[in-house]
Amino acid sequence: MLIGKGITVRGEITGTGDLHVAGRMEGKVNLSGTLVVEDGAEVEADVAATAIVVGGQVRGNLMASARIELLASGRIQGSCRARSLVVREGALLNGKVNAGPPPEPVSADEGTAELVRRDEARTPLR
């Protein structure tokens, strides 16, 4: 799907497949696919997608299950969370970044055991 130059879309876009934005998008995006924000495009939205490529301006929180790529012409103002993050020279990123695989879940028993070990390590010997 393409949102062309001179077109503004407001609302929520959800689905599978790729979305290319050359115009303006406001709202929320939830894709099983790639979002491409082209140079000169503006997106003001929270985005969840498989991959996100930013060459234009994005204001909002981005979450990609695979990769976020910020091109040299790209500007992001907001939080980014992805397994992989690529920021090209000249790009601007202003916000919180979480990159890499998500932490392994810890069971309650393992978490309690770790707290006990830490507490015992701090307790002086008598």
Long-range contacts (C-beta under 8 A, 24 or more apart in sequence): 3-41, 5-40, 5-41, 19-49, 21-56, 37-74, 39-71, 39-73, 52-82, 54-91
